[in-house]
């Protein structure tokens, strides 16, 4: 796997930025011109897991380390975050009598929760494969889910619930991911997870989740109402145009962003390296079906819209909200926005790093139109200093201090 190497720059981005114009797939008439594009660690594969939230958020944090001037980035361990999040989910699930989500999924703010409480480790110290060649958590989750349901069944009985369930959860995680490291060595220096997190110099309080849904008041914090928000993390709710402004201005100022989105739409085609919202979606044919976590790149989507620019839907706050309210916009996938491009018609596209491997033409990346972003974004996760002053001014004093 790529992460067995100490990584500096993404080979894809080196290729993409060396050309005047790039396209999304062989034979396509799309011509993308770079406005900005930033370094990222190489594309990974989350395998058959629902852990995109960890892969995308850590890819984002790795780019943050690059932005801060660190060289020879030591990739971070997605599965350490996943493991510790499962332990926290299990406790929350029990305290809520099973009335909260317990699943493979998560949210971007799970990473600060884990890092602040437990620290973080490099991939070299914990790959989470435990001898396997790729990630597949189907059996692991079955075992975890079975154990938690067994614990719940003891509530109100004479036996009751005791903390022994934590040991059983840890044993399941050990079996599939391997025992967690209490100490490790990087560049001849010994660390534990907390010390390593401090050494990296990333302050988790610097990162915020931004969303845009009109069922909550704008310019105030809200709880993002998606099943995977098991920790009830808060997001700042802004009007749609502010969401776009934050994203574009962040990129223009040298920042990348983690991106949560719905990828179930006809116009989202990882295999074609593009995501669009055609005005006439009937021009796209779909064969097969998406799997639960969309981690096999989903159903085959075919149509000329992927090969030549077409007119897209006009996305307003009302259109966006309707999709969220009627559940055609759902929280499917986390990715990493690393660049901004325009096509030959001047339409803006975001360059997005995915975690489904490198089998597609842009080698693990895709171009996401501004219309698709406006329509299907669940939230972004970004450094608070990237947020433009005119947007910050709409919030109460001290919000982003």
Long-range contacts (C-beta under 8 A, 24 or more apart in sequence): 1-44, 1-127, 2-42, 2-43, 2-44, 3-42, 3-44, 3-75, 3-123, 3-124, 3-127, 4-124, 6-72, 6-73, 6-74, 7-41, 7-42, 7-72, 7-73, 7-75, 8-39, 8-71, 8-72, 8-73, 9-39, 10-39, 10-40, 10-41, 10-42, 10-43, 10-353, 11-42, 11-363, 12-42, 12-43, 12-358, 12-362, 12-363, 12-364, 12-365, 13-37, 13-38, 13-39, 13-40, 13-338, 13-339, 15-363, 16-339, 16-351, 16-362, 16-365, 22-341, 22-362, 24-272, 24-273, 24-274, 24-306, 24-361, 24-362, 24-366, 24-367, 25-271, 25-272, 25-273, 25-274, 25-306, 25-307, 25-360, 25-361, 25-362, 26-361, 27-307, 28-272, 28-306, 28-307, 28-308, 29-307, 29-308, 29-309, 30-274, 30-307, 30-308, 30-309, 30-343, 30-344, 30-367, 31-343, 31-344, 32-341, 32-342, 32-343, 32-349, 32-367, 33-341, 33-342, 33-343, 33-344, 34-339, 34-340, 34-341, 35-251, 35-252, 35-339, 35-340, 35-341, 35-342, 35-348, 36-251, 36-252, 36-254, 36-339, 36-340, 37-338, 37-339, 37-340, 37-341, 37-351, 38-63, 38-66, 38-67, 38-251, 38-254, 38-256, 38-338, 38-339, 39-63, 39-66, 39-338, 40-66, 40-256, 40-336, 40-338, 40-353, 41-73, 41-75, 43-353, 43-354, 43-355, 43-357, 43-358, 43-363, 43-364, 43-365, 44-78, 44-355, 44-357, 45-134, 45-135, 45-355, 45-356, 45-357, 46-78, 46-135, 46-295, 46-355, 46-356, 47-134, 47-135, 47-136, 47-137, 47-295, 48-134, 48-135, 48-136, 48-137, 48-138, 48-293, 48-295, 48-296, 49-104, 49-135, 49-136, 49-137, 49-293, 49-295, 50-103, 50-104, 50-105, 50-137, 50-292, 50-293, 50-295, 51-78, 51-79, 51-82, 51-104, 51-106, 51-135, 51-137, 52-293, 52-295, 52-333, 52-334, 52-335, 52-355, 53-105, 53-106, 53-107, 53-108, 53-110, 53-228, 53-260, 53-334, 54-78, 54-79, 54-81, 54-82, 54-85, 54-106, 54-110, 54-111, 55-334, 55-355, 56-108, 56-258, 56-259, 56-260, 56-334, 56-335, 56-336, 56-353, 56-355, 57-81, 57-108, 57-110, 57-111, 57-258, 57-334, 57-381, 58-111, 59-258, 59-336, 59-353, 59-355, 60-256, 60-257, 60-258, 60-336, 60-381, 61-111, 61-202, 63-256, 63-336, 63-338, 64-202, 64-256, 64-383, 65-200, 65-202, 67-254, 67-255, 67-256, 68-201, 74-122, 74-123, 74-124, 74-186, 75-122, 75-123, 75-124, 76-120, 76-121, 76-122, 76-123, 77-120, 77-121, 77-122, 77-123, 77-125, 77-126, 77-127, 77-128, 78-123, 78-128, 79-126, 79-127, 79-128, 79-129, 79-135, 79-177, 80-114, 80-120, 80-121, 80-125, 80-126, 80-128, 80-180, 80-181, 80-193, 81-110, 81-111, 81-114, 81-115, 81-120, 82-106, 82-128, 82-177, 83-128, 83-173, 83-177, 83-180, 84-114, 84-117, 84-118, 84-180, 85-110, 85-113, 85-114, 86-144, 86-169, 86-173, 87-166, 87-169, 87-170, 87-173, 88-113, 88-114, 88-117, 88-231, 89-230, 90-144, 90-148, 90-165, 90-166, 90-169, 91-166, 92-230, 92-231, 93-148, 93-152, 93-230, 94-148, 94-151, 94-152, 94-161, 94-165, 97-152, 97-155, 98-148, 98-149, 98-152, 100-230, 101-227, 101-228, 101-229, 101-230, 102-144, 102-145, 102-148, 102-230, 103-141, 103-227, 103-228, 103-230, 104-137, 104-141, 104-293, 105-227, 105-228, 105-331, 106-228, 106-230, 107-209, 107-224, 107-226, 107-228, 107-229, 107-230, 107-231, 107-233, 107-260, 108-207, 108-209, 108-258, 108-260, 108-334, 108-379, 108-381, 109-209, 109-231, 109-233, 109-234, 109-381, 110-231, 110-233, 111-204, 112-204, 112-205, 112-207, 113-231, 113-233, 115-197, 115-202, 115-204, 116-204, 118-193, 118-194, 119-192, 119-193, 119-194, 119-195, 119-196, 119-197, 119-198, 120-193, 120-196, 120-197, 120-200, 121-181, 121-184, 121-191, 121-193, 121-196, 122-184, 122-186, 122-196, 124-184, 124-186, 125-181, 125-184, 125-186, 126-177, 126-178, 126-180, 126-181, 126-184, 127-178, 128-177, 128-178, 129-177, 129-178, 130-175, 130-176, 130-177, 130-178, 131-178, 137-176, 139-176, 140-172, 140-173, 140-175, 140-176, 140-177, 143-172, 143-175, 143-176, 144-169, 144-172, 144-173, 147-172, 206-383, 206-384, 206-385, 207-381, 207-382, 207-383, 207-384, 208-235, 208-236, 208-381, 208-382, 208-384, 208-387, 208-400, 209-233, 209-234, 209-235, 209-236, 209-379, 209-380, 209-381, 210-235, 210-236, 210-238, 210-243, 210-246, 210-379, 210-380, 210-381, 210-382, 210-387, 211-235, 211-236, 211-237, 211-238, 211-243, 211-377, 211-378, 211-379, 211-380, 212-237, 212-238, 212-239, 212-240, 212-242, 212-243, 212-317, 212-320, 212-377, 213-237, 213-320, 213-321, 213-324, 214-317, 214-318, 214-321, 215-321, 215-324, 215-325, 218-394, 219-394, 219-395, 220-395, 220-396, 224-378, 224-379, 226-330, 226-331, 226-378, 227-331, 228-331, 235-379, 236-395, 236-399, 238-391, 238-394, 239-317, 240-315, 240-316, 240-317, 240-320, 240-374, 242-391, 242-394, 243-374, 243-377, 243-380, 244-370, 244-373, 244-374, 245-388, 245-390, 245-391, 246-380, 246-382, 246-386, 246-387, 246-388, 246-391, 247-337, 247-350, 247-373, 247-380, 247-382, 248-340, 248-348, 249-386, 249-387, 249-388, 250-382, 250-383, 250-386, 250-387, 251-337, 251-339, 251-340, 251-350, 252-340, 253-386, 255-382, 255-383, 255-385, 255-386, 256-336, 256-337, 256-338, 257-336, 257-337, 257-380, 257-381, 257-382, 257-386, 258-334, 258-335, 258-336, 258-337, 258-380, 258-381, 258-382, 259-334, 259-335, 259-336, 259-337, 259-350, 259-352, 259-373, 259-377, 259-380, 259-381, 260-331, 260-333, 260-334, 260-377, 260-378, 260-379, 260-380, 260-381, 261-332, 261-333, 261-334, 261-335, 261-373, 261-376, 261-377, 261-378, 262-323, 262-328, 262-329, 262-330, 262-331, 262-332, 262-333, 262-376, 262-378, 263-294, 263-298, 263-332, 263-333, 263-376, 264-290, 264-294, 264-298, 264-330, 264-332, 265-372, 265-375, 265-376, 266-301, 267-301, 267-305, 267-372, 268-298, 268-301, 268-372, 268-376, 269-301, 269-306, 269-366, 270-297, 270-298, 270-354, 270-356, 270-360, 270-366, 271-297, 271-300, 271-301, 271-359, 271-360, 272-301, 272-306, 272-307, 272-360, 272-361, 273-360, 273-361, 273-362, 273-365, 273-366, 273-367, 274-306, 274-366, 274-367, 274-368, 274-369, 275-352, 275-366, 275-367, 275-368, 275-369, 275-372, 275-376, 276-305, 276-306, 276-310, 276-312, 276-369, 276-371, 276-372, 277-312, 277-313, 277-315, 277-369, 277-371, 277-372, 277-375, 277-376, 278-303, 278-305, 278-310, 278-311, 278-312, 278-313, 279-310, 279-311, 279-312, 279-313, 280-310, 283-310, 294-332, 294-333, 295-355, 295-356, 296-356, 297-356, 297-359, 297-360, 309-343, 309-344, 309-345, 309-347, 312-347, 312-369, 312-371, 312-372, 313-371, 313-375, 314-371, 315-371, 315-374, 315-375, 319-375, 320-374, 320-375, 323-375, 323-376, 329-375, 329-376, 329-378, 331-378, 337-368, 337-380, 338-365, 341-367
